[in-house]
């Protein structure tokens, strides 16, 4: 998970970052844990992925 994404995010890193974030998200989903902490991590990863896709104008 990336520590922070800000408006000055460098889209040159988007390919690697998206790959990493999607792998982390898939790993968490496979655990099928229902606890609040896991759900918050899943939500954060989804938000980070959406931010990068929108910021860098990437069609998914």
LINURJO-V672162 format. One record per pair of residues at least 12 apart in sequence whose C-alpha atoms are under 8 Angstrom apart, sorted by the first residue. I is the first residue (numbers start at 1). J is the second residue. Records with the same first field share a line. If there is no record, write none. Layout:
I=J, J
//
This chain:
1=20, 21, 24, 45
2=17, 21, 48
5=48, 51
7=55
11=52, 55, 56
14=52, 56
18=49, 52
21=45, 48, 49
22=45, 49
24=45
25=42, 45, 46
28=42
29=42
//
